[in-house]
Amino acid sequence: MKHTISVLVENHSGVLSRISGLFSRRGFNIDSLAVGPTHDPAVSRITIIADGDDYTVEQIEKQLNKLVEVIKVKTFAQGECMARELLLVKVAAGADKRQDIMTICEIANARVIDLTTGTMTLEICDKNEHLRRFEELIAPYGIIEMVRTGTIAIQKGAEVIAPKK
Amino acid sequence: MRITAAQAMAKCLTAEGVSVAFGYPGAAICPFYDALLETDIRHILVRHEANAGHEASGYARITGKPAVCIATSGPGAVNLITAIATAYADSVPLICITGQVNREQIGSDAFQEADITGAAEPFVKHSYLVSDPNDIPRIFKEAFYIAGTGRPGPVLIDVPMDVQREEIDFEYPEKVDIRGYKPTVKGNPMQVKRVYKALCEAEKPLICVGGGVFAAGAIEEVRGLARKMQIPVITTMMGISAFPSGDPLFYGMIGTHGVKTANRAVQECDTLFLVGARVGDRAVKTPLALEKTTRIIHIDIDPAEIGKNIGADLPLVGDARLVLRQLLDIAEPAKHDDWLAHLETFRTEKVFADVPAGTVNPKLFIDTLSKAMPDDSVICADVGQNQIWTCTDYRFEDRGRFITSGGMGTMGYSLPAAIGAKLAAPQRTVCAICGDGSLQMSMMELATAVQHEVPVKLVVMTNTRLGMVRELQTKGYGDRQTAVFLDGSPDFVKLAEAYGIPSMRVTDKESMDAAIKRLAEDEGLLLVEVTVDKDFPTL
């Protein structure tokens, strides 16, 4: 089962390697890992999508908490968070296919961000499953390059994950 | 005060009360060594960096405080890793200080450059690569705090040479505040009550003591609770000597190489109270079966250990000493006469098998040794058959202490650990017990003991085999023995002579008695070689 885990860490060099090292050496499987700064420059936030049963997730949380530079760990319950990924894709599409692709983009809430005579570059930011569906729709036109971020997630409602003072 | 960062490092150690450091110099750590001259810190020059870590480990296990080891960059630092991993596996607090190449050279594959913070990452509680010399006081303060509190462990501080040379304003911080590090020490009072209730409800309770009891300094507390509530006690290998061997409540060491009484007690108890024991695979082979039939109470200061190897019905995160005191405060005397009487039936008299002429029964040797040694002796067993013989046959008194590499099983640990332990407790007799295989992994430390006048006792069980592996090959690989023959080993008695260390060989009852008398009574260094039959079994 997939779990979304948010981790607040000290914004030090080397933190990411400690975290990724922990996952590999303890045999935890991760689908994606995304890291970036927060509004507090001293704190970074990592979002991890991990695969495993309840025992594994409990161990992941506990082992993460043992790292000195980890400030807070939170595993979201199902439906507790909003998650997004960004996908950039370059499609081999000449003038004859442009209209079709633009229609797909319009319906899927994607954008055309670059255009040449033989290619179109598209951008979409959405939930993982929407990105997958978009990719399926675009694939027949000939994907020549694709890049996507890991998932980032934030809690629904007014509650936040904040470091303890 | 303007001083160099190297001088600041030395001052930090002094501020932390460090009086002994174990190490081996090299170019990248020279500024710090130079600064050490201005302190009262006694430096013990080892003969291999791994042993600097093991000696610090032996020292830390006796003092209960973080001990310091030092190495230079590159190979020096990399050599430390075995000791760091050994300390990590047994939760021993170390401060490992390594030199690093100059900051602008990092990443250029410079001479003697190694990414030691990266390489040691899986085995450290925390590590620092110092990039700003002004951070030195804070980092050292944090390092000692992290290493010595919560679940203890090694902390590595890697300091580039040019950082050591820069001048800084030095002031040692009084407080430390790390927002991601706040260990829980006191047990949740409600949970403590539940644990007590469970112990009262149990008809066949059993306390299993692990190494955490030493880390927490909870020996008196665990003995107190067991005696007050009349609960029988077993230990893991790491918990040996936490309970006196001769106590009527004590039933020995559990595990693959444990004693029958202890393993039967685990099988038959209805409530197993784990105190600072992580239920490693060598201690309990089938934790899943056990947790189904037995109520498990688990005290550990590391929340990640609870539920990791065995499910706990009653988890309790906290420092063993404080939690046991909380329990003692509410505990009423209890009795478990039937249960204890039942366990008594599993006890057997020790029988020592006859052995071929010219050899000595190693278990008999250990048993006899333990009767002769002073009560407060520190015994450091190595890894292999010698370790199990010591675990099962050495009888520890009230104040005795057992030290071994339990989690990592690092051969060569006993001699350096004994040197460290002796420096921490000069008034106690400290004896390393090893095999001819394990000694040859660290025998260069005989020179360290001689040079720094550390009068440890050393027992070398020689069977010209890697005995435990040989036994494994005999039992598990159709007796296809390979790579276990230690031909070419030196004559250890002569080797000791070459170092100027008094020595003797034990081949029969008379020489055994003579050697044991000297081990117990001699003031100085002594090496005793005990000739053991090549096929003598572990158990």
Interface residues (C-beta under 8 A of the other chain):
Chain A: V9 E10 G14 S17 R18 G21 R25 Y55 E58 Q59 K62 Q63 N65 K66 L67 V68 E69 V70 I71 P163 K164
Chain B: T117 G118 E121 P122 K125 H126 L129 I146 I178 R179 G180 Y181 D302 P303 A304 G307 K308
